[in-house]
Each structure stands twice: as C-alpha cells, then as structure tokens.
Amino acid sequence: MAPAARVHLLDGRPAVTLSAGDLAATFVPELGMIGASLTRDGGEFLSLPGGLDGYAKGHTTGLPLLAPWANRLSGDEYRVGALTVDVSDAPRVHRDANGLPIHGTLTADAGWELVRVATDARSAVLVGRLDVGSRPELLESFPFPHELTLEYRLDATALTVATTVRATGRRRVPVSFGWHPYLRLPGVRRNALRVVLPACRHLLLDDRGIPTGEGHKRAAEAEPLGSRTFDDHFALARDRRLGLEGGGHSLRLLLDRNYGYAQVYAPADQNFVALEPMTAPIDALVTGSCPFVSPGQAFTARFSIAIA
C-alpha cells in the first residue's frame, strides 16, 4: 500500500493517521501530539491505559512525549548556572505518589502547531511545533526559551520519531526529555512476552525512584517476562536496541546516540511493557547530568519502533 496521511476524528478529537504498507499510526495533535495507535495488519502494538480522556487529565498512555524532563526530579528545586528554579508552585507540574515532580509539564498540551502532513514515495510524515518561549505558564517551571519540533515518519517497516529542541532565547537549554511508549503485542498475554534488552549498566534507584549513584553491568537478555516486574533504569552502551517478542511478533525500539538512557516499566497487573528512551538520566536537571543546547543551536534525538 502506498504511503498515505488522513485527517479524521478520534473520540471527537481531530487526529492524523499515517499509513505505509501494512503499518498505520494515529496521532492527536491537540493532546500533546500523542501517539494513540500503532497497528500492523490491524493488530495493535500500543496500549492506552486510561484512554485519551485519562491522558487529557494528566496520566501517561499510548506514545507520549515527556518534556522538559522525563521521569522524576528528586525535589522542587534545580539549579542551572546562577539560576535557581523552584517548581513548588508552578502550574502544570505533575507529581508521583511521593509528591515528586514527574514527566514534565507538556502532557496533553493543546498548543502544538500542525506544520506538515505529507507523503513521499516511501513514507508518510506528520510534523508539529511548540514554542515554549511564548508560554509563561511553561517558562515558570522551565525558564529556558526554546522551540520543540516533533516529526513522525512512518514507512513500511517502522515508525521513526525525531524530537528537536532549538534554543530561542539567551540562555542555554538543558535537555532532559524522553518518551514513554506503552508497548504490547497483539494477542500475546503478559506471561508469554519476551523482553529484549542490550548489554548495559543497571542504575540502582532508591525507594522514591531516584538514582543512588550505584549500579552494575547487566548482560544482554531475551527472556520471558513471566511474573517479573520492571521499574528499572539503564545507562545504555553501543547497542541501543530494546524490544518485545512473542506470538510470532517482533518489536524493536532502536535508539540513536542521543538517547543514552532508558527506563523499563512493566507492572504486575498490566499487559504492556513501557520501553522509555531518555536523553538524560533520572533527576538530571537537579544533578546537572544532562546535555545543553546553546542559544541559536539545536539538539535532535531519534528513535524508531520497528515491527516484524
């Protein structure tokens, strides 16, 4: 099937579905550009716990961007150079069960501009842009003016997601975004899933989910999920391929060099595994362990979800 792009309604909201070959992916621009579906021959590879209404209320689901930070901060203050930022009273800050700021401030943001919906000989493309520098309620918790651009590109084998941060102000911009894809294999129950992880360093977390500074090497694996659970943080090495297998399906998450970290989340009572690309470790804004974008410059990170 030739690549195609279709604008339609999904649960009453404008949506864009890209298709190429037997793959199709659906996105909802007015809800943070969230990915709401990824199918092959009609079989669904994304899980939507809570649905789009839950996402609109602040709960992650599907394929959501986590920005300007992914995962948690260890407290309400962080420092960049001489600037101290306090997010304790800032709007749009979500909190976990321990009261820690989690997953940034862009969940279900309605401010994305739809820049491009197009096709070429091999792929279908959706591009959206968000000017964080023009949004006082976002700058209150992250006072670093920048522009975010998302490009979703679907071909017959994979969905590729490119995220670009362009510094538009006079300050350099800390880069600590990530993604939280809730992945499943159609028709495959939890105990029949195999989790594929590369050789990496397992970073230990405390009981709040914050890195302790300790870790250990972990060998590559392709093992049954079974009764295991995950909420684990990894520093990746040269091999940056994670995935799921089972029921005749194979899904691979392929990360570029700008995604040096990943979180794997698989709770006991759900039939999904979240394989989460991250540009920086958990709590990077507080520890300062993240890359920076200088004024006028840009940073792009890409990952692909390949299905076979």
N, C-alpha and C positions, 0 to 999 in steps of 0.2 A: 504493500500500500504506500502511495506517495505521501510525503510529509504534508500535514495539514494543521491548521490552527482555527479553532472555533470558539466564538464568544457566545455564552449562553447563561442561563440562571441555574444556580445550585442552591437548593434550600432558600430560594428567594433572593439570593445574592448574585451579582454579576461574577462570572467565572470564565476562565480561559482554559480550554483543553487542547493540548498539543498531542499529535499522533504521528507515528512513523513506524512503518512495518506493522508488527502486531503489538507494539507498545503504545500506551496512552498515559498522559499525566495531566492532572487538573489542578489549577491554582485559583485562589480567591484574592485578588489584589486589595480589596478594601479591608481584608482581615490580615494585614501584615504580609501579604504576598504568600500566604501559607500554601504548601502543597497538601491537597486534600485527597488525592488518589494517584496511584501508580499501578497500572494494570498491564498484564501480558495475556493476550487472548481472553480478556475478560476476568482473569484471576487477579485478585487484589493483593498487592505487596506492601501497602501502607495500612497501619492500624490507626483508628481515630477514636481512642478512648475519650468519652465525654462529648464527642462530636464537635461541629463548628460552633454551636452555642456555648459549649464549655470553653473553647478557645477564646471566644469573644469575652468571656468572664475572667480570663487570665490563666487558664490551665493549658499546658502544652499538650499537643496532639499532632498527629499527621507528620508533616515535614515543616517545622517552624524554625525561623531564624532566632537565635539568642544573641541580643546585642543591647548595649555596647559591651556587656560581659556575659560569658556563658558560665553556667553553674553558679557557685556561691562566692560571696565575699565573707571574710571572717568577722567583719564588723561594719559599722556605718560610716567610717572614715577611711579615706585613702589619700595618698599624697603623690603628686607629680611635680617634681622640681620644687619650687617655692609655694605651689598652690596646694592647699588642703581642701578636700571636698567632703562635705558631710551630707549623707543622703537620708538622715534620720527622718526629716520632714518633707523630703522631695516627693512630688507626685509620681504615680505610675511605677513605683518600686514594689515589686512582688517579694513576698517573704516565705521562707520554708517553715517547717514545724518548730524549728528552734528560733525563729524570728530573724534569721539571717537574710540579707538581700540575695535574691536568686533570679537568674535568667534575664537580667537586664530590664529594659523599660519599653521595648518595642513590640511586645506581644499584642497581636491583633490591631496594630496601629493602622488607622484609616488614611494616613497622609501620603501613601505611595502614589506617585505619578506613573501612569502606564505609558512608557516611552515607545515601545515597539512590540508588535505582534507580527511575525513574518515567517516565511518558509523559503528554503532553497532546495537544491537538488537532493540533499542528504538529510536535512533536519528541519525541525520547527523550533521557533525561538520566541521567548517572552522576556522582555526587559522592563524593569521597574526602577524608579529612582526616588530617594527620600532625602530632602535637605534638612538634616538635623540642625544646622546652624541657624535656621529660621524659626525654630521651635523652642520658645523659652521654657516650656514645661519639660522638655527633654534635656536642655542645657543645664537645668538646675542640678541634676544628679550626675551629669557628664558634660562639664563646661568646655568642650573641645569641638568647635565648629567643624563639621565635616559633611560630606555627601556620600550616601550609600547607594550603590548600584547593584542590582541583582540581575543576573542573566541565567535563565533556564533554557537549556538546549537539549532537545530530545532527538536522537537518531534511532535507527532500528535495533540498536544493542544496548543503549544506556541513556540515562538522564544525567546531564552534567550541569552542576550549579557553580557559577562563578560569582563571588562576592567581592566588591571593590570598595575600599574606604579611601576617599580623597580629602585631604586636609584643606579646608577652605578658609581658615582663619589664620591668626598669627601664632597660635600655639601648635606644637606637635601633638599628634593624636595617639594615645595608647590604643593598641589593637588587642582585643581580648574577646572577639566574637566567636561564636560556634553555631552548630546546628544540632537538632535533636530528632533525627528521623526514627519514628516508631515503625519498625520493620516486622513483617510477618511473611510466611509462605502459605499460599492458598491451599486450604485443605489439610495442612500439616499441624497436628496438635503439638503443644509445648514439649512434651517428653520425647517427641520424635525429631526435634530440631537438633542440628549440629551447629555449634558455634565455631567459627574460624577466626583465629587471632594470630598475628605475626609474633615473632620473637621481639620482645620489648622489655621495658622496665616497668614493673608494677609499683606505683607510688602509693604508699600507705596513707590512709586517711584516719582522722580521729573520729570520735563518736558524733561530731557535727558535720562530717563530710569534708573537712579541711585537711590538706596535706600536712603530715607530721614532719616532713623533711627526710624521712627514711623511705627505703624502697629496696627492691631486689630484682634480679634478672628473671625473666619468665620465658620459657621455651615456647615456640610456636605450637599451636594446637588446632585440631579439627575434631572436637569431641562432642558427644551428646550433651544437650542442656540438661535433660533428665530432671532431677529435683533440685538442681543447683540454682542459686540466685546470684545476680551480679548487681553491684553498685560500686564499680571499681574504676580507678583512674590509671591511665597508662601514658608513659613517655615513649613515643614511637621511634624506631630506628629506620634503617634504609627501606625496609619492606613496610609499606603503609597500606596493606590490603586486609580488610576485615570482612566477615561475611556470615551467611547462613546457608545451610544445605538441608535437604530433606524432601521426601515425596517426589523425587525426580526433578526438583528445582534447585538452582544455584544462584545466589545473590551475592555480589561482591561490592563492597564500598571501597573505592580507590581514592586515596587522598594524595594531594600534591605536597611538595616540600614545605609549604607554608602552614600546613596542618600538622604540627609536631606532637599533638596530644589527642587522646580520645578517652571518653567515658563510655563504659558499657553498663547498661541498666536493664536488668531482667528480673522483675518482681515475681514472687511465687505464684500469684493468683491471676496472671495475665498471659495471654498467648502472643506476646510480642517480645522482641529484643531491640532496645534502642542502642544503636551504634553511632556515637556522637563525635563528629570532628570538632576539634578545638584548636584555635590559633595560639593559645597560651594555656598554662596550667590553671587549675582552680585557684582562685584568690590572687590572680596575677596583678590586678590593679593595686592591691594592698602591698604585695611583696615587690612590685616593680619588675616582675619577671615576664614582661611582655615586649613584643616589638613596638616600634613607634613609627609614625608617618610624619615627615617634616612638612611644614607649610608648602602648599603647591604640589606636593608629591602624592602618590597613590600606592596602595597595597592591595593585591588581589590574591585570593586563595580559591582553589577549585577542588571539588570532589565529584566523583561520578558514582551512580548506582547502576551497576551492570547486571542484567538478568539473563540467565541462560536456562 
